[in-house]
């Protein structure tokens, strides 16, 4: 009897400099570069710093999401307990900080 292997993860690659292949993900790249400008080393990044950065980015409302935040939409699709376990937290709009000193 053949062994069934479930696909748990799919990986998609985009061509370099091909922003049109990334869809709405490109806005996240723009926000990441506000915090980590081009030329900045990623060597000092920790999981906690990346989570902090992404919590701020994903708490930023987007016109493309009808003024919702990615975090708010994720709450509709994912279990809140899972988000908590992954240290994904909403940042109040007046506390969002998308500058390099966020993770210093």
C-alpha positions in Angstrom: 0.0 0.0 0.0 1.6 3.4 -1.0 2.4 5.8 1.7 0.4 9.1 1.4 2.4 12.2 1.9 0.4 15.4 2.6 1.7 18.7 1.4 2.1 20.8 4.5 3.8 23.8 2.9 4.0 25.3 -0.5 6.9 27.6 -1.5 6.6 30.0 -4.3 9.5 31.8 -5.8 9.4 35.2 -7.6 12.0 36.4 -10.1 14.3 39.2 -8.7 13.0 42.7 -9.4 9.6 41.3 -10.4 7.3 43.1 -8.0 4.2 42.3 -10.1 4.7 38.6 -9.2 4.2 39.3 -5.5 0.8 40.9 -5.5 0.0 42.8 -2.3 3.0 41.5 -0.5 5.1 44.3 -2.0 3.6 46.8 0.5 5.0 44.7 3.3 8.4 44.9 1.7 8.1 48.7 1.5 7.2 48.9 5.2 10.1 46.5 6.1 12.5 48.9 4.3 11.2 51.8 6.4 12.4 49.9 9.5 15.4 48.2 7.9 16.7 50.5 5.2 18.6 49.0 2.2 22.1 48.2 3.3 21.0 47.4 6.9 22.4 44.1 8.2 19.8 41.5 9.3 22.4 39.8 11.5 21.1 41.3 14.7 17.4 40.3 14.0 15.9 38.0 16.5 12.5 36.3 16.4 11.2 38.9 18.9 12.4 41.8 16.8 10.9 40.4 13.6 7.6 39.8 15.5 7.6 43.4 16.8 8.3 44.7 13.3 5.6 42.6 11.7 3.1 43.4 14.4 3.5 47.1 13.6 3.4 46.5 9.9 0.3 44.3 10.1 -1.5 46.8 12.3 -1.2 49.4 9.6 -4.5 50.0 7.7 -4.4 49.5 4.0 -6.5 51.1 1.3 -6.3 47.9 -0.6 -8.0 46.1 2.3 -10.8 48.7 2.5 -9.0 50.5 5.4 -8.7 47.3 7.4 -5.4 46.0 8.8 -3.9 42.7 7.8 -4.1 41.8 11.5 -7.8 42.4 11.7 -8.4 40.3 8.6 -6.2 37.5 10.0 -8.4 37.4 13.1 -11.3 36.5 10.8 -9.4 33.6 9.4 -7.2 32.3 12.2 -7.9 31.3 15.7 -7.0 34.0 18.2 -5.2 31.5 20.4 -2.9 30.6 17.5 -2.1 34.2 16.9 -1.3 34.7 20.5 0.9 31.6 20.6 2.8 33.1 17.6 3.1 36.4 19.4 1.0 38.2 16.8 -0.5 41.2 18.4 -2.4 44.3 17.2 -0.7 47.6 17.8 -3.0 50.6 18.3 -3.0 53.0 15.3 -1.5 55.9 17.4 1.4 53.7 18.5 2.5 52.3 15.1 6.1 53.1 14.5 7.7 52.2 11.2 11.2 53.6 11.7 14.6 52.0 12.3 14.6 52.8 16.0 11.6 50.4 16.5 14.0 47.4 16.8 17.1 49.1 18.2 
